[in-house]
């Protein structure tokens, strides 16, 4: 089973810009990444830049672009992890090992990713027909 772990601040108050960089927390986070990698459960892990991005909004069949994705710094998501584990409980155990945030308390959101076993068989067949290469990315290994 694949899960996405999404660390985010737990408070509505952003970390003050003048807050000092906490090298010890940063090192602990990198060791956490290394531990998951060595355990063979880490599929992907990336930080998300706080620099301006965009929202592409679809309405009435048309796409428009708005500033974003973070209207306020309190909405900032610092990154994500994608894990391949045996169960939700194992994903939660990895989330519990997260060493905490950079200057604030964090919440680690644990979200299951959709796999082929979660999709009705008729839709899986249709996906395989129209997206044969991509469909292999969410199928279980034998």
Buried (B, 14 or more C-beta within 10 A) or exposed (E): BBBBBBBBBEEEEBBEEEEEEBEEBEEBBEEBEEEBEEEEBBBEBEEBEEEEEEEEEEEEEEEEEEEEBBEEEEEBBBBBBBBBBEEEEBBBEBBEEBBBBBBBEBEBBBEEBEEBEEBEEEEBEEBBEEEEEEBEEBEEEE
